[in-house]
Amino acid sequence: MSDRTALVTGGTGGLGAPVTTHLLERGWRVVVPWLVRDELSRLPEHPNLHLVQADLDDEAQLEAAIAVATADPSAPLFGVVNLVGGFTSGQRVHEAPIAVLDSQLNLNLRTAYSVTQAALTHLIRGGGGSVICMSAAATRRPFPGAAPYIASKAAVVALVETLALEYIEDHIRVNALMPFVIDTPGNRAAMPDSDRRNWAQPSSIARVVEFLLSEDG
């Protein structure tokens, strides 16, 4: 896979770092936009890793990240892995300000939409590709107190299903992953007393991501 590039948003996070590391180990050229400098220590030094400081909400900075992802003609952009996201819970709908919904839609839906939109022309020109977005099992098994989060993740599923139909003739596959709670340091800190036996392991998700990006996917 050394002749292909994957753009991994959120690639320095608790899930993103294992995904990025796994793709590098499998021979991918990986481009990771980043904002939090302290998170860079989670990633290994690697000749195929290209880090771009970028706020993906800013159109110019997003285009700069896409430019790096498409800069190597010997390794064209093929994979787009949208891992940027956020979680909130604890308030029922009548208690949660509308700003909470806006924030969740921005983190979980708008970023995936805008990054995918920016990459699609390049994937089409290259003859195809694979796009992966993060949804959640809660969209099928909701729980109280997280309506903004669950609604935003359900919107991701609708987006993915539509993209898959729109771009099938362009040989672009689009999939959503729908894990339960992911076993990251952040989730462990937020839920210290939880039973983690059924939590999804980042290493397992990384292998699924790599499978979906591959020809076997």
C-alpha positions as CSV (number, residue, x, y, z in Angstrom):
1,M,0.0,0.0,0.0
2,S,3.0,2.3,-0.1
3,D,1.7,3.7,-3.4
4,R,-1.4,5.3,-1.7
5,T,-2.1,8.1,0.7
6,A,-4.7,8.2,3.5
7,L,-5.9,11.4,5.1
8,V,-6.7,10.8,8.7
9,T,-8.5,13.6,10.5
10,G,-8.4,13.3,14.3
11,G,-5.3,11.2,13.7
12,T,-3.5,12.4,16.9
13,G,-6.4,11.5,19.2
14,G,-7.1,8.5,21.5
15,L,-8.5,6.5,18.6
16,G,-6.7,8.4,15.8
17,A,-3.1,7.7,17.0
18,P,-3.6,3.9,16.9
19,V,-5.2,4.1,13.5
20,T,-2.5,6.3,12.1
21,T,0.2,4.1,13.5
22,H,-1.4,0.9,12.1
23,L,-1.7,2.4,8.6
24,L,2.0,3.5,8.7
25,E,3.0,0.0,9.7
26,R,1.0,-1.3,6.8
27,G,2.9,0.9,4.4
28,W,0.5,3.8,3.8
29,R,1.6,7.4,3.3
30,V,-0.5,9.1,6.0
31,V,-1.4,12.8,6.2
32,V,-2.7,14.0,9.6
33,P,-4.0,17.5,10.2
34,W,-3.5,18.5,13.8
35,L,-4.3,21.3,16.3
36,V,-3.1,20.2,19.7
37,R,0.7,20.1,19.8
38,D,0.8,17.9,23.0
39,E,-1.0,15.2,21.1
40,L,1.8,14.8,18.5
41,S,3.8,12.8,21.0
42,R,1.3,10.0,20.5
43,L,2.6,9.4,17.0
44,P,5.8,7.7,15.9
45,E,8.4,9.3,13.8
46,H,8.0,7.8,10.3
47,P,9.1,8.9,6.8
48,N,5.6,8.3,5.5
49,L,3.9,10.4,8.2
50,H,3.1,14.0,7.1
51,L,1.7,16.3,9.8
52,V,-0.2,19.5,8.8
53,Q,-1.2,22.1,11.4
54,A,-4.8,22.9,10.3
55,D,-8.1,24.0,11.7
56,L,-10.5,22.0,9.5
57,D,-13.3,24.5,10.1
58,D,-11.2,27.0,8.1
59,E,-11.6,26.5,4.4
60,A,-8.1,27.7,3.5
61,Q,-6.5,25.5,6.1
62,L,-8.5,22.5,5.0
63,E,-7.4,23.0,1.4
64,A,-3.8,23.2,2.6
65,A,-4.2,19.8,4.3
66,I,-5.8,18.4,1.1
67,A,-2.9,19.8,-0.9
68,V,-0.4,17.9,1.2
69,A,-2.5,14.7,0.9
70,T,-2.5,15.0,-2.9
71,A,1.1,16.3,-3.3
72,D,2.8,13.0,-4.1
73,P,1.8,11.7,-7.6
74,S,3.4,8.3,-6.8
75,A,1.1,7.9,-3.8
76,P,-2.3,9.4,-4.8
77,L,-5.0,10.1,-2.2
78,F,-7.1,7.0,-1.9
79,G,-8.4,6.9,1.7
80,V,-10.2,9.5,3.8
81,V,-10.7,8.5,7.4
82,N,-12.9,11.0,9.3
83,L,-12.2,10.5,13.1
84,V,-12.8,14.0,14.3
85,G,-15.7,14.0,16.7
86,G,-17.1,14.9,20.1
87,F,-19.3,13.5,22.8
88,T,-21.6,15.0,25.4
89,S,-24.3,13.6,27.7
90,G,-26.0,14.3,31.0
91,Q,-28.9,16.6,29.9
92,R,-32.3,15.8,28.6
93,V,-33.5,17.7,25.6
94,H,-35.4,20.4,27.6
95,E,-32.3,21.0,29.7
96,A,-29.7,21.2,26.9
97,P,-29.1,24.6,25.2
98,I,-29.5,24.5,21.4
99,A,-25.8,25.4,21.3
100,V,-25.0,21.9,22.4
101,L,-26.7,20.4,19.4
102,D,-24.9,22.9,17.1
103,S,-21.6,21.9,18.6
104,Q,-22.2,18.2,18.1
105,L,-23.4,18.7,14.6
106,N,-20.3,20.7,13.8
107,L,-17.9,18.2,15.3
108,N,-19.5,15.0,14.2
109,L,-21.2,15.9,10.9
110,R,-20.0,19.1,9.4
111,T,-16.3,18.2,9.6
112,A,-16.8,14.8,8.0
113,Y,-18.9,16.5,5.3
114,S,-16.5,19.3,4.6
115,V,-13.3,17.0,4.6
116,T,-15.0,14.4,2.4
117,Q,-16.3,17.1,0.0
118,A,-12.8,18.6,-0.4
119,A,-11.3,15.2,-1.1
120,L,-13.9,13.8,-3.5
121,T,-12.7,15.6,-6.7
122,H,-9.3,14.1,-6.1
123,L,-10.7,10.6,-5.5
124,I,-12.8,10.8,-8.6
125,R,-9.8,12.0,-10.7
126,G,-7.7,9.1,-9.3
127,G,-10.3,6.5,-10.2
128,G,-11.8,5.7,-6.9
129,G,-11.1,5.5,-3.2
130,S,-12.5,4.7,0.2
131,V,-14.1,7.1,2.8
132,I,-14.7,6.1,6.4
133,C,-16.7,8.0,9.0
134,M,-17.4,7.4,12.6
135,S,-20.9,7.0,13.8
136,A,-22.0,5.1,17.0
137,A,-23.9,2.1,18.2
138,A,-26.1,4.5,20.1
139,T,-27.9,5.5,16.9
140,R,-29.4,2.0,17.0
141,R,-29.5,1.7,20.8
142,P,-30.1,5.2,22.2
143,F,-29.8,6.1,25.8
144,P,-31.2,9.1,27.7
145,G,-29.3,12.3,28.2
146,A,-27.4,12.3,24.9
147,A,-29.9,13.4,22.2
148,P,-27.5,16.0,20.5
149,Y,-24.7,13.4,20.3
150,I,-26.9,10.6,19.1
151,A,-28.7,12.8,16.5
152,S,-25.4,14.0,15.1
153,K,-24.1,10.5,14.8
154,A,-27.4,9.4,13.1
155,A,-26.9,12.2,10.6
156,V,-23.4,10.8,9.9
157,V,-25.1,7.4,8.9
158,A,-27.5,9.2,6.6
159,L,-24.6,11.1,5.0
160,V,-22.6,7.9,4.5
161,E,-25.5,6.0,3.0
162,T,-26.1,8.9,0.5
163,L,-22.5,9.3,-0.4
164,A,-22.2,5.6,-1.1
165,L,-25.1,5.8,-3.6
166,E,-23.9,9.0,-5.2
167,Y,-20.3,7.9,-5.8
168,I,-20.7,4.2,-6.5
169,E,-20.1,4.8,-10.3
170,D,-16.9,6.6,-9.4
171,H,-15.6,3.5,-7.5
172,I,-15.6,5.3,-4.2
173,R,-16.7,3.2,-1.2
174,V,-18.2,4.9,1.8
175,N,-18.7,3.2,5.2
176,A,-19.6,4.2,8.7
177,L,-18.2,2.5,11.8
178,M,-20.6,2.2,14.7
179,P,-18.8,1.1,17.8
180,F,-20.0,1.1,21.4
181,V,-17.8,3.0,23.8
182,I,-14.2,3.1,22.6
183,D,-11.5,2.2,25.1
184,T,-9.5,5.5,25.0
185,P,-7.7,7.3,27.9
186,G,-10.4,10.1,27.6
187,N,-13.3,7.6,28.0
188,R,-11.5,5.8,30.9
189,A,-11.1,9.1,32.7
190,A,-14.7,10.1,32.1
191,M,-16.1,6.8,33.2
192,P,-13.7,5.4,35.7
193,D,-16.1,2.9,37.3
194,S,-17.5,1.4,34.1
195,D,-17.3,-2.2,33.0
196,R,-14.9,-2.0,30.1
197,R,-15.2,-5.6,28.9
198,N,-17.4,-4.7,26.0
199,W,-15.6,-1.5,25.0
200,A,-14.2,-1.4,21.5
201,Q,-10.4,-1.5,21.3
202,P,-8.7,1.1,19.2
203,S,-6.3,-1.5,17.8
204,S,-9.3,-3.5,16.6
205,I,-10.9,-0.5,15.0
206,A,-7.6,0.3,13.3
207,R,-7.6,-3.1,11.7
208,V,-11.1,-2.6,10.4
209,V,-10.2,0.8,9.0
210,E,-7.2,-0.7,7.2
211,F,-9.5,-3.5,5.8
212,L,-12.0,-1.0,4.5
213,L,-9.3,1.0,2.8
214,S,-7.8,-2.0,1.2
215,E,-8.9,-3.8,-2.0
216,D,-10.3,-6.6,0.2
217,G,-12.8,-4.0,1.6
